[in-house]
């Protein structure tokens, strides 16, 4: 069978790939632009782990093509190295080294020397985590605790103030994980990230689609008090269900002010089961810390009026196809997929295990809380109500 020729893409085509990838397009959508299969696009993007390579730029200190042509002409007419250097405004050692590394006076060619210098400069620079093994150890340890790179970077600033050698950006951590040529962190640590894929995806990639039914007498989120909207005080929660196989579900609740997470075991998705579980859970919290609940328009909340009657907690509903209106809860559901992967049976998890998972999330530092933990903030609220 005749082998298909290898596909080569121009730099402008590769640039278009990266533009579409960063906008959230799938591999197949990008490949269709070129009439190709997604594997040919994956080959290009996976070389850098789905992270767009930085554009290459010539160093301002490097010799330019024009300078190399001047060196070549001057050599041909017999000028000395010192006179060439003076004409270029360069040190004699710079000119001497340039000629020596490119075959000497007899073999020097400007075009060849310039291309060789460009290729020589295209080598990976040692990453900070490679040069600082103790910092790499700390980062790896936190990754094993399922902390995100952003949480780690923020915590390091809080834990080691003024220690530049113990600071690293979350982008450097991501690049060290996805671009294994950097050699700082083991690839196995990828499994501790929120989403265990081999390439980093755009934050714009696919959102949950709305296929929920209508809720009668639903109070729109637009009627939610401003004090809940601006997260000024605790007591306003966002909720949702995450689904598993065999019709199994877990109710997820996030407090907007503190980002505190609570998980509730439910034995089904029908509104009676879910409402009963939420009522039992609500009675475990001080009334001052549970005054409203924002949910999407899932049919599991059809009996929301019974919930409000039993708890005195008002329920507000998001607009259709607007999951971002429950941003804290949506983000939390993404975090929870580390512990409860899609397609697994969620009914096997006890309430005790759900409490354990929630505690892990609540003890992670959060950027939005200045890298304090939700547990610290929520416990302070509980103490103030007592």
N, C-alpha and C positions, 0 to 999 in steps of 0.2 A: 504494500500500500504506500502510495506516494505521500511523503510528509509535507504538511502545509508549511509554506515559508514563514519565518518569524516576522511578526508585525513590529514595525518601527514607527514611533510617533515623534513628530516634530516638537520643539520646545513650546511653541504656541499651543499645540494640541494638549500637551501635558499641563500647561498653565490653565487651559479651559477645564481639564479634568479636576484639577485641584479647586478651582472656583466652584464647580458644581458640587464636589464632595463636601466642601466647607458650608455650602448652602443646605446640605442635608439630602441631596439626591442619592439614590441607591446605585450600586455598581452597574446594575442592568440598565438603569435610566441613562447613566453616563455613556455606557457602551453603545447604546442605540444612536447616540449622536454621530458615531463614527461607523455605524453599520457593523459592529463587531460583537463578539461574545463578552460577557462580563469578566471572564478569566483574564483577558488581555489587559483590561483596565486594572484588575486586582493586582496583576504582576507589577504594574508601575507604582501603585499606591502603597502596596505592602512592603516595598523596599525600605520605606522609612516609617513603617508601622502606622500608616494613615495620618502621619503628621507632616504637613507641608514643609519641604526643605526651605531653609532661608535662602534668598537669592544671593548668588555669588557676586562679590564685588572685589575689584582689584585694590589692594592696599595702597594708600596714598604715599607710602614710603617705597613701594616697589618701582623699579625702572619701567618706564612706559615703552610702547612700541617705537615711538619717535626717537626716544633716547637710544634704544638699541640700534636703530638704523644709523644714528649718528656715530655710534661706536664702530659699527661695521664699516662705514665709509672712511672714518678716520684711520682705522687699522689698514685699510687698503692703500691709503696714500702715505702711510708710514709715520703717523703722529704718535708721540709717546703717550703712555698711560696718564702721566701727570697733565699733559696738555689737554687730553680728552676730558679728564675729570674736571679741569678748570672751566672748560667750555660748557660742560653740563651742570656745573655747580654741585658736583658730587665729590665725595672723598675718593682719593686715588685707590684706596683699598676696595671700595665698592666696584669700581671699574675693573680692577685686577681680578677680583673674585668672579665677576660676571664672565669675563673672557676665559678664565681658567676652567670654570665648571661647564663651559660649553665648547670644549674641544681645543682651546688655545687660539692664538692669533691666526693660524693658518686655516682653521676649520670654522671659525666663528661666522654664523649667519643669523641676522636679526630675527627673521621669521621663526626659524627653528628654536632659537633661544627663548623667544617670547612664549611660544606654545609649550615648551618644556617647563618654563617657570609657572605657567597657568596650571598645568597638570600636577606639578610638584606641590603646589599650594592646595590642591584638592585632596586633602587628607584629614581624617577626623581629629579634631582637637580633643585632648583629654578632658573629660567632664569632671566637675567638682567632686562628684561622689567617687570617682576613680582615684583622685588625688588625696581624698580624705576618707580613709577606711572607717574611722570611728563614726563619722557622720553617716556613712553608708549603712553601718550596723544599726544606728538609731532609726534611720528611715525604714530599713527592712523590718525591724522589730515592730514598728508602728503599723506597717502594711499588714503584717501577720495578725494584728489586732483588728483588721478591717477598717482602719482609718483611711480616709481618702488622701491623695497627695496634697490637696489644698488644706485639709485639716492639719496635716503634718507640718507643712510650711508655716502655717499660722501659729501652731503650737511652739515650734522652734523659736520664733521671735519672742514669744511670751516666756518660754522656759530659759532661753539663753540670751537675754538682752545685751546688746553691745558686742556679742561674740560673732564676728563676721564669718569665722571659720565654721560656725555651727548654724549658718543660715543657708537655705537653698530654696529656690522657687518651685512651685508645684509643677511648672512646665518642665523643669529639669528632671524632676522625678518621673513624670510621664514619659519624657523622651528616653530616659535611662531604661524604662521598662519596655517600651515599644520598639526602640532601636537597639537591638541587642549588641550591635557592634561596639557600643559604648562600654560594655563590659562592667558596669557598676553594680547592677542589681540582677539577680537571677530571674529568668523568665517565669519560673514557677510562682513568683510573687504576683503575677497577673491574676491568678485565680482568687486573690483576696480583694481585687477591685470590685466596685459595685456591679459592673457589667464585664464579664469575663470574655471579651472578644479579642481577637488577635490584632485588630487594627483599631485605632482610636476613631470614634465616630464624631460627627458634628453634633453640637447641642441642638441643632435645628432638625435632626433626623426624627421623623415620624412621631406624632403624638397619638395618644389614645383616642380612638374614634368613638363618637357618641351614638349609641343605638338604643338608648333608653326610652321608656314610654313616658306618658304624661302623668303628672302627679296632680291630684285635685286639691284645690285650696292651697297651692304652694305659695309661700311668701318669697318673693324674689330677693336675691342678694343685694339688689339696689336699695332695699328697705332696711338693710342691716345698719345698726347705729354706727356713726362715724368713729366712736370710741373703739369699736371692734375693728373697723377698717384700718386704722392707723397703728394697731397693735399697742396702744398706749397702756392698757391695763390687762391683767390676766383674766381668764375665764371664758374666752371665746375659742371654740374648737372647730377643727375641720375633720370630716370623716369620709370613709369610703370602704369598700370591700375589695380585697385582692382574691383572685380566684385560683384554684388548683384543679387537679384532675378529679374525676368521680364526684363532681358537683360539691367540692369542698371549698370553704371560704374562711377568711379571717377578717374581722372588722378592725380597721386601723383608725386611730384618733390622734390628732396633733394639736397641741395648744398653741395658738398663734403668737402670744407674747413671749413665751419661753422656749418654744419648739419642743416641748416635752411630749414624748410618745407613749401611748398606751395601746395594747393589743387585746382584743376580746375574741375569745373562741365562740364561734357560732356553728350550729349543727346543720344549717341550711340557709338558703337565700330568700325564702319566703318572708314576707313582711312581718308575720306574727313572730317567727323565730328571731329575726334580727331585732325587732323592736323590744321584745322581752329581754334579750341579752343586753341591749343598750340601756334599758331601764335599770337592770340589776347593777350594771357597771356604774351608772350615774350616781347611785346611792352610796358609792364608796368614797366619793369626793366631797369636800366642803362645798356648800351651795355657792359661796362667793367665788369659787374657782371653776364653776361650770354654769354659765348663764346663757350661752347660745351654742348652736351647732350648725355648721354649714356643710351641706352634702351635695352631690350631683343629683341628677334626676332619675336615679335607678329606682326600679319598682319596689326594691326592698324597703324603701321609706314611704310607701303608699299610706301606711298607718301612722304618719308622723304626728297627727293630732293626738293620738293616744299617748305617744311618748311625751309630748308637751304637757298633757293633762296630768300624767303620773310624776313628772319631774320638775315642772315649772321652767323647763328649758326651751327656749324658742328655737325653731328650726328654720334655716334659710336655705334656699336652693339656688345653685349656679344657673347661669343661662345655658341653653343647649350648646353643645360643642365648645365649651369654654373651661377646660380643665385647669387652665392657668389661674382661674379665680379661686382655686384651692391649691395654690402653689406649694405651700408647706407640706400638705398631705401628698400631693403628687410626687414631690421630691422624696418624701419618706417611703412611699411605696416602691420607688426605684431602689432605695437602700435595702429594703426588706427582701428584694429578690436575691440578694447574696445568701440569705438564710432560707428562703422559701422559693427555689427556682420554679419557673413556669413549667407546667406539666406534671408537677409532683402532687401527691395526695396530702393536702393540708390538714385533713381530719386526724392524722396520726399524732399531731402535736398537742400536748396537754397545755392547759392554761399556765402551769408552772414554767413550761418551756417558753411560752409566749412572753411571760414576764421576764425571763432571763434575756431573751433577745431584745426586748424593749429597754432593759437596763443597760445593755451594751451600747445601744444607740444613744441613750440619755447620758452616758458617761464619755461620749466623744466630744471634743471641743468643736464649736461651730464658729465659722467666720462671722456670721451675722450677729453672734453674741460676743464679738471681740475675742473669740477663741476661749470663752468660758463654756461650761457644759450646760445642757438643758436641765440636768439634775440639780446643779447648783442654783440656777435661777428659780426653778419650780419649788425647791425646798425652802428657799427664802420667802417665796409667796405664801407657802403653807404656814411657815412660822409667823408671818405677819398677820394671817387671819386668826391664828390662835390667840 
